[in-house]
Amino acid sequence: MPLKPAFVAKSISFGHNFLRVLWGDGARSLYPASWLRVSVRDSAYFEPNSLLYRPEHIEFAAKQLPLVDAKLRDDGGAVQLSWNDHATEYDASWLRAQDGGEASVAVKPPSERVLWDGSARIPTFNYAERETRKLEWMTALKNYGLVYIEDTPTTREGLLDVLHLIGVVKQRYHPDDVYVVESLRKEIRAKVDFSYGGDYLNPHTDTSTYLPPTRLDCFLGQIYDAPVRDTTNFFVDGYRVMADMRREHPGAFDVLTSVPARGGRRRLTVEEDCTPEELKRYHWDTLIESPYVVLNDDGSVKWVQFAWTKRAGFSFWKYDDETLARHNVAYELLHRMMRDERYHARVVFRPGVLAIFDNWRLTHGRHGVHPTTRRRMLGAFMSEDIWRSRWRLIHAEQSGLEGKWLYGCTDEALEILAGRNE
């Protein structure tokens, strides 16, 4: 498959400590020789099977020798470099993707993230399509932060059958990594989490006392019998809420993204049945300190960490009273905006309805449960490392490059390489 012009080197020049490349789309890149030495990928210094550097690489990278020759392969697909102690070759597409400066602008794919409110149509798939349309539903999950997969078997195995297409689920501090959501017995509810009764459940993110929070969460409807009225769950696009807050209430946005607050969880029991001796291993007492809304380096929202039940104050001596008061008011505004039904995407978790959602992005909640209703859901978590790794692997496969050139690429570089072919 031919390469796009942007990934073909048109001409090169070099000096003792640099390589300059003119690309087929007219962009130019400049690579330091020291970076080129430390990035060598041939078998003398890089093990091609395990994709790990050999010990000899340490001494090689430390030698400050001048470049003595540079040649461009006839098809523009590779650059051959020589020092007095070694000659090697670099894939041209790989070189282009590594340049995060001005040359990256032309090849970086545009974001397809969709900000939505309660009127949005959430992408929906069927369990029978889980493998044949895997890339589609994972892409939808990435762009919307939420997908529904209908007709999923209402068992632990059915849930994991879908999740394992992404990767392994996260270990919980509980007897089972798959959890059960249902109205708890009153005596357990008082000890474990009073919020899981039958009343309105405020929008929140899960694992809000983890740093970072778990990335993916899910609910699978297992049992549902509502003779009087439906029980409606809802999801809120936190990125959309924060975009509106940034525009309409910039002061509140600034204080929520800049002032760290504490979140705590002290739990000495679990809802699952276990012996007193076993219970001790699941004791959980943690404290974090972080802004409720964390930003990426470019100023975009990275995650929303929001659970009203787990607030644990501030390091108050670092701030004046006015700042803390503004933070409390901003938090109440965030709570009010999350409860605004204009943002709510509603769903009833009938048997077989599976929702997989981005816990960094979405909050979720539930309207009241009628006393006559019987409902039960299964759920599980997945870490950021697993979700990120899956996308790195997807983009790597789409690139068609050898594994040695995929090793150590940034997420952005892998996404760029995935689109290198015509």
URLINZI-V806705 format. One record per residue. N is the residue number from 1. RES is the residue in three letters. SS is DSSP state (H for helix, E for strand, L for the rest). NEAR is the number of other C-alpha atoms within 12 Angstrom. Layout:
N|RES|SS|NEAR  N|RES|SS|NEAR
This chain:
1|MET|L|11  2|PRO|L|16  3|LEU|E|25  4|LYS|L|25  5|PRO|H|26  6|ALA|H|37  7|PHE|H|42  8|VAL|L|36  9|ALA|E|38  10|LYS|E|28  11|SER|E|28  12|ILE|E|31  13|SER|E|26  14|PHE|E|28  15|GLY|E|21  16|HIS|L|22  17|ASN|L|25  18|PHE|E|27  19|LEU|E|35  20|ARG|E|31  21|VAL|E|36  22|LEU|E|29  23|TRP|E|34  24|GLY|L|27  25|ASP|L|23  26|GLY|L|19  27|ALA|L|26  28|ARG|E|30  29|SER|E|33  30|LEU|E|27  31|TYR|E|33  32|PRO|E|24  33|ALA|H|30  34|SER|H|22  35|TRP|H|21  36|LEU|H|35  37|ARG|H|36  38|VAL|H|25  39|SER|L|33  40|VAL|L|40  41|ARG|L|32  42|ASP|L|29  43|SER|L|21  44|ALA|L|19  45|TYR|L|26  46|PHE|E|28  47|GLU|E|20  48|PRO|L|20  49|ASN|L|15  50|SER|L|12  51|LEU|L|19  52|LEU|E|24  53|TYR|E|26  54|ARG|L|22  55|PRO|L|13  56|GLU|H|18  57|HIS|H|23  58|ILE|H|16  59|GLU|H|16  60|PHE|H|27  61|ALA|H|26  62|ALA|H|16  63|LYS|L|20  64|GLN|L|20  65|LEU|L|22  66|PRO|L|24  67|LEU|L|30  68|VAL|L|22  69|ASP|E|26  70|ALA|E|29  71|LYS|E|29  72|LEU|E|29  73|ARG|L|20  74|ASP|L|15  75|ASP|L|19  76|GLY|L|30  77|GLY|L|34  78|ALA|E|29  79|VAL|E|36  80|GLN|E|31  81|LEU|E|36  82|SER|E|29  83|TRP|E|29  84|ASN|L|16  85|ASP|L|19  86|HIS|E|24  87|ALA|E|25  88|THR|E|27  89|GLU|E|28  90|TYR|E|34  91|ASP|E|34  92|ALA|H|40  93|SER|H|40  94|TRP|H|44  95|LEU|H|44  96|ARG|H|47  97|ALA|H|40  98|GLN|H|37  99|ASP|L|33  100|GLY|L|24  101|GLY|L|18  102|GLU|H|17  103|ALA|H|28  104|SER|H|28  105|VAL|L|20  106|ALA|L|26  107|VAL|L|34  108|LYS|L|26  109|PRO|L|19  110|PRO|L|15  111|SER|L|14  112|GLU|L|13  113|ARG|L|20  114|VAL|L|25  115|LEU|L|28  116|TRP|L|30  117|ASP|L|29  118|GLY|L|23  119|SER|L|16  120|ALA|L|22  121|ARG|L|19  122|ILE|L|32  123|PRO|L|28  124|THR|E|27  125|PHE|E|31  126|ASN|E|25  127|TYR|H|31  128|ALA|H|18  129|GLU|H|20  130|ARG|L|30  131|GLU|L|20  132|THR|L|14  133|ARG|L|19  134|LYS|H|26  135|LEU|H|23  136|GLU|H|22  137|TRP|H|33  138|MET|H|35  139|THR|H|25  140|ALA|H|27  141|LEU|H|36  142|LYS|H|31  143|ASN|H|25  144|TYR|H|37  145|GLY|L|40  146|LEU|E|46  147|VAL|E|39  148|TYR|E|39  149|ILE|E|43  150|GLU|E|32  151|ASP|L|27  152|THR|L|34  153|PRO|L|26  154|THR|L|30  155|THR|L|27  156|ARG|H|27  157|GLU|H|17  158|GLY|H|30  159|LEU|H|41  160|LEU|H|33  161|ASP|H|23  162|VAL|H|39  163|LEU|H|40  164|HIS|L|23  165|LEU|L|27  166|ILE|L|35  167|GLY|L|24  168|VAL|L|25  169|VAL|L|31  170|LYS|L|31  171|GLN|L|17  172|ARG|L|23  173|TYR|L|27  174|HIS|L|26  175|PRO|L|22  176|ASP|L|22  177|ASP|L|22  178|VAL|L|31  179|TYR|E|31  180|VAL|E|28  181|VAL|E|31  182|GLU|L|32  183|SER|L|30  184|LEU|L|24  185|ARG|L|18  186|LYS|H|17  187|GLU|H|15  188|ILE|H|21  189|ARG|H|21  190|ALA|H|18  191|LYS|H|18  192|VAL|H|24  193|ASP|L|26  194|PHE|H|20  195|SER|H|29  196|TYR|H|29  197|GLY|L|26  198|GLY|L|28  199|ASP|L|18  200|TYR|L|21  201|LEU|E|30  202|ASN|E|34  203|PRO|E|37  204|HIS|E|35  205|THR|L|41  206|ASP|L|38  207|THR|L|35  208|SER|L|37  209|THR|L|34  210|TYR|L|31  211|LEU|L|26  212|PRO|L|28  213|PRO|L|35  214|THR|L|35  215|ARG|L|38  216|LEU|E|42  217|ASP|E|41  218|CYS|E|42  219|PHE|E|50  220|LEU|E|46  221|GLY|E|40  222|GLN|E|32  223|ILE|E|25  224|TYR|E|27  225|ASP|E|22  226|ALA|L|21  227|PRO|L|14  228|VAL|L|12  229|ARG|L|17  230|ASP|L|24  231|THR|L|33  232|THR|L|29  233|ASN|E|31  234|PHE|E|37  235|PHE|E|51  236|VAL|E|48  237|ASP|E|48  238|GLY|H|47  239|TYR|H|39  240|ARG|H|34  241|VAL|H|37  242|MET|H|43  243|ALA|H|28  244|ASP|H|23  245|MET|H|29  246|ARG|H|25  247|ARG|H|14  248|GLU|H|15  249|HIS|L|22  250|PRO|H|18  251|GLY|H|20  252|ALA|H|32  253|PHE|H|35  254|ASP|H|29  255|VAL|H|31  256|LEU|H|39  257|THR|H|32  258|SER|H|24  259|VAL|L|31  260|PRO|L|28  261|ALA|E|37  262|ARG|E|29  263|GLY|E|31  264|GLY|E|27  265|ARG|E|26  266|ARG|E|21  267|ARG|E|24  268|LEU|L|22  269|THR|L|30  270|VAL|L|32  271|GLU|L|31  272|GLU|L|24  273|ASP|L|15  274|CYS|L|16  275|THR|L|14  276|PRO|H|14  277|GLU|H|11  278|GLU|H|17  279|LEU|H|20  280|LYS|H|18  281|ARG|H|19  282|TYR|H|25  283|HIS|L|21  284|TRP|E|21  285|ASP|E|19  286|THR|E|21  287|LEU|E|23  288|ILE|E|27  289|GLU|E|28  290|SER|E|32  291|PRO|L|33  292|TYR|L|48  293|VAL|E|43  294|VAL|E|34  295|LEU|E|24  296|ASN|L|12  297|ASP|L|8  298|ASP|L|8  299|GLY|L|17  300|SER|L|20  301|VAL|E|30  302|LYS|E|27  303|TRP|E|38  304|VAL|E|48  305|GLN|L|49  306|PHE|L|42  307|ALA|L|37  308|TRP|H|31  309|THR|H|27  310|LYS|H|30  311|ARG|E|26  312|ALA|L|23  313|GLY|L|25  314|PHE|L|27  315|SER|L|18  316|PHE|H|19  317|TRP|H|10  318|LYS|H|13  319|TYR|L|18  320|ASP|L|14  321|ASP|H|14  322|GLU|H|13  323|THR|H|24  324|LEU|H|25  325|ALA|H|20  326|ARG|H|24  327|HIS|H|32  328|ASN|H|24  329|VAL|H|20  330|ALA|H|30  331|TYR|H|35  332|GLU|H|19  333|LEU|H|26  334|LEU|H|40  335|HIS|H|32  336|ARG|H|20  337|MET|H|31  338|MET|H|40  339|ARG|H|30  340|ASP|L|23  341|GLU|H|25  342|ARG|H|21  343|TYR|H|31  344|HIS|E|34  345|ALA|E|37  346|ARG|E|29  347|VAL|E|31  348|VAL|L|34  349|PHE|L|38  350|ARG|L|32  351|PRO|L|28  352|GLY|L|31  353|VAL|L|36  354|LEU|E|43  355|ALA|E|48  356|ILE|E|44  357|PHE|E|44  358|ASP|E|42  359|ASN|L|46  360|TRP|L|42  361|ARG|L|45  362|LEU|E|49  363|THR|E|45  364|HIS|E|42  365|GLY|E|39  366|ARG|E|34  367|HIS|L|28  368|GLY|L|24  369|VAL|L|30  370|HIS|L|22  371|PRO|L|18  372|THR|L|17  373|THR|L|21  374|ARG|E|27  375|ARG|E|31  376|ARG|E|31  377|MET|E|32  378|LEU|E|37  379|GLY|E|38  380|ALA|E|40  381|PHE|E|39  382|MET|E|38  383|SER|L|30  384|GLU|H|28  385|ASP|H|21  386|ILE|H|23  387|TRP|H|35  388|ARG|H|26  389|SER|H|21  390|ARG|H|28  391|TRP|H|29  392|ARG|H|29  393|LEU|H|28  394|ILE|H|27  395|HIS|H|29  396|ALA|H|32  397|GLU|H|22  398|GLN|H|22  399|SER|H|29  400|GLY|L|24  401|LEU|L|28  402|GLU|L|21  403|GLY|H|27  404|LYS|H|27  405|TRP|H|35  406|LEU|H|37  407|TYR|L|28  408|GLY|L|23  409|CYS|L|29  410|THR|L|24  411|ASP|H|26  412|GLU|H|30  413|ALA|H|34  414|LEU|H|39  415|GLU|H|31  416|ILE|H|38  417|LEU|H|43  418|ALA|H|33  419|GLY|L|33  420|ARG|L|35  421|ASN|E|21  422|GLU|L|14
